[in-house]
């Protein structure tokens, strides 16, 4: 039983887990203590809304302290989707910056301001920038979250934004590889299909990712999208043709590859099937997000994945060397990831950031 417990805990080295609310539930405590995830992802449900700044911040600090207590980890990835526009999880007075598409010349300055605010929340990894291109006007999920309408403007925007995060001490993550901007479907709801060839990706979708790889971005997030002209069987998250051949070999990315949320409907059913975790590792994934923000059964599914991981190792369908290499990449990054203390920001700083947000909107309205 002890050996099996250790096997399940080993999956935690590759897990970013969502927390149920503003305090830990019994399920949270059990999962954190048994799987010991290497990181957590926060959502609006983890913040006390409608309360004074000092009150919700103290509540969030207590939640963070509990997480570290139950995982028994000093070093963790404390993460947040914090792009601006509609993708903001935190209560006021944390600044509401506009969508990436409106940032233009302010991208680096906004990223620095955002990083300062994230650090005050104990966050050390932002799931940004979005490296997708707003190439399809009817895209239901990316749209103005992208930095541009073309590969070139997007590449310039993501490069500047990541530079701001990097200079201010926050990890960035390029998403969603190899590109989600041309879809008509939302992968939270169903599996999008893009009939693009590798050559077509090179001419557009891959350009912003290449710019970020050259800037040494440490993480890249996969897209839950099927590219049948590249891999007719598996979406990018499970495709060695996309993650190994294109991302690792062609583009030369040596950092951490993280899955998009496995609770998303595009792949959630696939990850209940035996052997899928091994397939994801073998395809090139190092780290897996289970947000528990969409699927109410995700605690059970998380344990299913941990069991599948352990079974695959014991049966030999997942080679220990693949897991060791993934763990090495994660631990190498974690070792240089700052662990920030939660603290209040002075009102003058927040006022300056609010004025910057207005300037971005004003610039956008004039163009």
C-alpha positions as CSV (number, residue, x, y, z in Angstrom):
1,X,0.0,0.0,0.0
2,X,2.9,2.4,0.8
3,X,4.5,1.6,-2.6
4,X,1.2,2.3,-4.4
5,X,0.8,5.6,-2.5
6,X,4.3,6.6,-3.6
7,X,3.4,5.8,-7.2
8,X,0.3,8.0,-7.1
9,X,2.3,10.8,-5.4
10,X,4.8,10.6,-8.3
11,X,2.1,11.7,-10.6
12,X,1.8,14.9,-8.5
13,X,5.2,15.9,-9.8
14,X,3.4,16.4,-13.1
15,X,0.2,17.9,-11.9
16,X,-1.3,21.5,-11.7
17,X,-4.5,21.2,-9.7
18,X,-7.5,23.4,-9.1
19,X,-8.9,24.1,-5.6
20,X,-12.6,24.0,-4.9
21,X,-13.2,27.4,-3.2
22,X,-11.9,30.0,-0.8
23,X,-10.9,27.3,1.8
24,X,-9.9,23.7,1.4
25,X,-12.6,21.1,1.2
26,X,-12.1,17.5,2.5
27,X,-11.5,16.4,-1.1
28,X,-8.9,19.2,-1.5
29,X,-7.1,18.2,1.6
30,X,-7.0,14.5,0.6
31,X,-5.8,15.2,-2.9
32,X,-3.2,17.7,-1.9
33,X,-1.8,15.4,0.8
34,X,-1.9,12.2,-1.3
35,X,-0.9,13.4,-4.7
36,X,1.1,16.4,-3.6
37,X,0.7,18.4,-6.9
38,X,3.7,20.5,-8.0
39,X,1.4,23.5,-8.5
40,X,-2.1,24.9,-8.3
41,X,-4.2,27.0,-10.6
42,X,-6.5,29.6,-9.1
43,X,-9.9,30.9,-10.4
44,X,-12.4,33.5,-9.3
45,X,-14.0,31.0,-6.9
46,X,-10.8,31.0,-4.8
47,X,-11.2,34.7,-4.0
48,X,-13.7,36.3,-1.6
49,X,-15.5,38.7,-3.8
50,X,-17.5,41.7,-2.6
51,X,-15.2,42.2,0.5
52,X,-12.6,44.8,1.2
53,X,-9.1,44.3,-0.3
54,X,-7.4,43.5,3.0
55,X,-10.2,40.9,3.8
56,X,-10.1,38.9,0.6
57,X,-6.3,39.1,0.5
58,X,-6.0,37.7,4.0
59,X,-8.4,34.9,3.0
60,X,-6.4,34.1,0.0
61,X,-3.2,34.1,2.0
62,X,-4.7,31.6,4.4
63,X,-5.7,29.4,1.4
64,X,-2.1,29.5,0.1
65,X,-0.7,28.6,3.5
66,X,-3.1,25.6,3.8
67,X,-2.1,24.4,0.3
68,X,1.6,24.4,1.2
69,X,0.8,22.7,4.5
70,X,-1.1,19.8,2.9
71,X,1.3,19.3,-0.1
72,X,4.3,19.7,2.2
73,X,6.0,21.5,-0.6
74,X,8.1,24.7,-0.1
75,X,8.5,25.2,-3.9
76,X,5.4,25.3,-6.0
77,X,4.0,26.8,-9.2
78,X,1.3,29.2,-8.0
79,X,-0.6,30.0,-11.2
80,X,-3.3,32.1,-12.6
81,X,-5.0,32.8,-15.9
82,X,-4.5,36.6,-16.0
83,X,-4.6,37.9,-19.5
84,X,-6.8,41.0,-19.2
85,X,-10.2,41.5,-20.9
86,X,-12.6,38.8,-19.8
87,X,-9.8,36.5,-18.5
88,X,-9.3,38.1,-15.1
89,X,-10.0,36.0,-11.9
90,X,-9.2,38.5,-9.1
91,X,-11.4,40.9,-7.3
92,X,-10.8,44.7,-7.3
93,X,-8.6,46.6,-6.7
94,X,-6.4,44.4,-8.9
95,X,-6.3,46.2,-12.2
96,X,-8.7,45.3,-15.1
97,X,-6.3,45.7,-18.1
98,X,-8.0,45.4,-21.5
99,X,-7.7,42.6,-24.0
100,X,-4.3,41.9,-25.4
101,X,-5.4,43.2,-28.8
102,X,-5.7,46.7,-27.4
103,X,-2.3,46.8,-25.7
104,X,-0.2,47.7,-28.8
105,X,2.8,49.8,-27.7
106,X,1.9,49.3,-24.0
107,X,2.4,45.5,-24.0
108,X,5.6,45.5,-22.1
109,X,4.6,48.2,-19.6
110,X,1.3,46.4,-18.9
111,X,3.1,43.1,-18.4
112,X,5.4,44.7,-15.8
113,X,2.4,46.2,-14.0
114,X,0.5,42.9,-14.1
115,X,3.6,41.0,-12.8
116,X,3.9,43.4,-9.9
117,X,0.2,42.7,-8.9
118,X,0.6,38.9,-9.4
119,X,3.6,38.9,-7.1
120,X,1.6,40.6,-4.4
121,X,-0.8,37.6,-4.6
122,X,2.0,35.0,-4.3
123,X,1.6,34.1,-8.0
124,X,4.8,33.1,-9.8
125,X,3.4,31.7,-13.1
126,X,1.0,33.5,-15.4
127,X,-0.7,31.4,-18.1
128,X,0.1,34.0,-20.7
129,X,0.8,35.4,-23.3
130,X,-1.7,34.0,-25.8
131,X,0.4,33.4,-28.9
132,X,-2.6,32.6,-31.0
133,X,-3.5,34.9,-33.9
134,X,-6.9,36.5,-34.3
135,X,-7.1,35.2,-37.8
136,X,-10.7,34.0,-37.8
137,X,-13.3,36.7,-37.1
138,X,-15.9,34.1,-35.8
139,X,-13.5,32.5,-33.3
140,X,-15.6,32.0,-30.1
141,X,-12.7,31.5,-27.6
142,X,-9.6,33.5,-28.7
143,X,-10.6,36.6,-30.6
144,X,-9.3,39.8,-28.9
145,X,-7.3,37.7,-26.4
146,X,-4.7,37.5,-29.2
147,X,-2.2,40.3,-29.6
148,X,-2.8,40.7,-33.3
149,X,-4.6,39.9,-36.5
150,X,-1.4,38.8,-38.3
151,X,1.5,36.6,-37.4
152,X,3.9,39.5,-37.4
153,X,1.9,41.8,-35.1
154,X,1.1,38.9,-32.8
155,X,4.8,37.9,-32.6
156,X,5.8,41.5,-31.7
157,X,3.1,41.8,-29.1
158,X,3.8,38.5,-27.3
159,X,7.6,39.1,-27.4
160,X,7.1,42.5,-25.7
161,X,4.6,41.2,-23.2
162,X,6.7,38.2,-22.2
163,X,9.8,40.5,-21.8
164,X,7.8,42.6,-19.3
165,X,6.8,39.5,-17.3
166,X,10.3,38.2,-17.4
167,X,11.9,41.4,-16.3
168,X,9.5,41.7,-13.3
169,X,10.1,38.1,-12.2
170,X,7.0,36.2,-13.3
171,X,7.1,33.0,-15.4
172,X,5.2,33.1,-18.7
173,X,3.6,30.4,-20.8
174,X,2.9,30.6,-24.5
175,X,-0.5,29.2,-25.5
176,X,-2.1,27.3,-27.3
177,X,0.4,25.4,-29.4
178,X,0.4,25.0,-32.4
179,X,-2.3,27.7,-32.7
180,X,-6.0,28.2,-31.7
181,X,-6.7,31.4,-33.5
182,X,-8.3,30.0,-36.6
183,X,-10.9,27.8,-35.0
184,X,-14.7,28.2,-35.1
185,X,-15.2,26.0,-32.1
186,X,-14.5,26.3,-28.4
187,X,-12.4,23.4,-27.0
188,X,-14.0,23.9,-23.6
189,X,-17.2,22.5,-25.2
190,X,-16.0,20.3,-28.1
191,X,-12.9,19.3,-30.1
192,X,-12.1,21.8,-32.8
193,X,-10.7,20.6,-36.1
194,X,-8.2,22.6,-38.2
195,X,-7.3,21.3,-41.7
196,X,-3.9,23.0,-41.8
197,X,-0.7,21.5,-43.0
198,X,2.7,21.9,-41.4
199,X,3.7,24.2,-44.2
200,X,0.6,26.4,-43.5
201,X,1.4,26.4,-39.8
202,X,5.0,27.6,-40.6
203,X,3.7,30.5,-42.6
204,X,1.4,31.8,-39.9
205,X,0.6,30.0,-36.6
206,X,4.1,29.0,-35.6
207,X,5.6,32.5,-36.0
208,X,4.6,33.9,-32.6
209,X,5.6,30.7,-30.9
210,X,9.0,30.8,-32.6
211,X,9.5,34.4,-31.4
212,X,8.8,33.3,-27.8
213,X,11.0,30.3,-28.0
214,X,13.8,32.5,-29.2
215,X,13.1,34.7,-26.2
216,X,13.5,31.6,-24.0
217,X,10.0,31.4,-22.7
218,X,10.0,28.5,-20.2
219,X,6.6,26.9,-20.8
220,X,4.4,26.2,-23.7
221,X,0.8,25.0,-23.4
222,X,-0.8,22.6,-25.8
223,X,-4.1,23.1,-27.8
224,X,-6.9,20.6,-27.6
225,X,-7.3,20.7,-31.4
226,X,-7.2,18.0,-34.0
227,X,-5.0,18.7,-37.1
228,X,-6.0,15.8,-39.3
229,X,-3.5,16.7,-42.1
230,X,-0.7,16.4,-39.5
231,X,-2.1,13.7,-37.1
232,X,-5.5,12.3,-38.1
233,X,-5.9,10.4,-34.9
234,X,-4.9,12.5,-31.9
235,X,-5.4,16.2,-30.9
236,X,-2.2,18.2,-30.3
237,X,-2.0,17.4,-26.6
238,X,-1.6,13.7,-27.5
239,X,0.3,14.1,-30.8
240,X,4.0,13.3,-31.1
241,X,3.9,14.6,-34.6
242,X,3.0,18.0,-33.2
243,X,4.7,18.1,-29.8
244,X,7.9,16.1,-30.6
245,X,8.4,16.7,-34.3
246,X,7.3,20.3,-34.6
247,X,7.7,21.8,-31.2
248,X,10.8,20.0,-29.9
249,X,12.7,19.0,-33.1
250,X,11.8,21.7,-35.6
251,X,11.4,24.7,-33.3
252,X,14.0,23.5,-30.7
253,X,11.9,24.1,-27.6
254,X,13.7,22.7,-24.5
255,X,11.4,23.9,-21.8
256,X,8.3,22.5,-20.1
257,X,5.3,21.4,-22.2
258,X,2.1,21.7,-20.3
259,X,-1.4,20.5,-21.3
260,X,-4.3,22.8,-21.5
261,X,-7.0,22.0,-18.9
262,X,-7.9,18.3,-19.0
263,X,-11.3,19.0,-17.7
264,X,-12.2,20.7,-21.1
265,X,-14.7,18.7,-23.0
266,X,-12.5,18.4,-26.1
267,X,-10.3,15.8,-24.2
268,X,-12.0,15.1,-20.9
269,X,-13.5,11.8,-22.0
270,X,-10.3,10.7,-23.7
271,X,-8.4,11.1,-20.4
272,X,-10.8,8.6,-18.6
273,X,-9.5,5.9,-21.0
274,X,-6.7,3.6,-19.9
275,X,-3.3,4.4,-21.5
276,X,-4.1,8.1,-22.3
277,X,-1.7,9.5,-19.7
278,X,1.1,7.4,-21.1
279,X,0.2,8.5,-24.6
280,X,0.4,12.2,-23.5
281,X,3.8,11.7,-21.9
282,X,5.1,9.8,-24.9
283,X,3.7,12.5,-27.2
284,X,5.7,15.2,-25.3
285,X,3.7,16.5,-22.4
286,X,5.5,17.1,-19.1
287,X,2.9,18.7,-17.0
288,X,-0.9,18.4,-16.8
289,X,-3.6,20.9,-15.7
290,X,-6.8,19.6,-14.0
291,X,-8.6,22.8,-13.1
292,X,-11.7,21.4,-11.4
293,X,-13.4,24.5,-12.7
294,X,-15.5,22.8,-15.3
295,X,-16.0,19.1,-14.5
296,X,-17.5,18.3,-11.1
297,X,-16.1,14.8,-11.3
298,X,-12.5,15.9,-11.8
299,X,-11.4,14.7,-8.3
300,X,-12.2,11.1,-9.3
301,X,-10.8,11.7,-12.8
302,X,-7.6,13.0,-11.2
303,X,-7.2,9.8,-9.3
304,X,-8.0,7.8,-12.4
305,X,-5.2,9.6,-14.2
306,X,-2.8,9.0,-11.3
307,X,-3.7,5.3,-11.4
308,X,-3.4,5.1,-15.1
309,X,0.1,6.7,-14.8
310,X,1.2,4.1,-12.2
311,X,-0.3,1.2,-14.2
312,X,1.4,2.4,-17.4
313,X,4.8,2.5,-15.7
314,X,4.3,-1.0,-14.2
315,X,3.2,-2.5,-17.5
316,X,5.9,-0.8,-19.5
317,X,3.7,1.2,-21.8
318,X,5.3,4.3,-20.3
319,X,9.1,4.1,-20.0
320,X,10.7,5.4,-16.8
321,X,13.2,7.4,-18.8
322,X,10.4,9.5,-20.4
323,X,9.0,10.4,-17.0
324,X,12.4,11.1,-15.6
325,X,13.2,13.5,-18.5
326,X,9.8,15.3,-17.9
327,X,10.4,15.5,-14.2
328,X,13.9,16.9,-14.7
329,X,12.6,19.7,-16.9
330,X,9.9,20.6,-14.3
331,X,12.3,20.5,-11.3
332,X,15.0,22.5,-13.2
333,X,12.4,25.3,-13.7
334,X,10.9,25.0,-10.3
335,X,14.3,25.4,-8.7
336,X,14.7,28.9,-10.2
337,X,11.0,29.9,-9.7
338,X,10.6,32.6,-7.0
339,X,8.2,32.0,-4.1
340,X,6.5,35.3,-3.4
341,X,5.0,36.5,-0.1
342,X,1.4,37.8,-0.3
343,X,1.1,41.4,0.6
344,X,-1.0,44.5,-0.1
345,X,0.0,47.0,-2.7
346,X,0.1,50.7,-2.0
347,X,-2.9,52.6,-3.4
348,X,-0.6,54.9,-5.5
349,X,0.7,51.9,-7.4
350,X,-2.8,50.7,-8.1
351,X,-3.8,54.1,-9.2
352,X,-0.9,54.3,-11.7
353,X,-1.9,50.9,-13.1
354,X,-5.6,52.0,-13.4
355,X,-4.4,55.0,-15.4
356,X,-2.3,52.7,-17.6
357,X,-5.3,50.6,-18.3
358,X,-7.3,53.7,-19.4
359,X,-4.4,54.8,-21.6
360,X,-4.5,51.4,-23.4
361,X,-8.2,51.7,-24.0
362,X,-7.9,55.2,-25.3
363,X,-5.1,54.2,-27.6
364,X,-7.3,51.4,-28.9
365,X,-10.3,53.6,-29.5
366,X,-8.2,56.0,-31.6
367,X,-6.9,53.3,-34.0
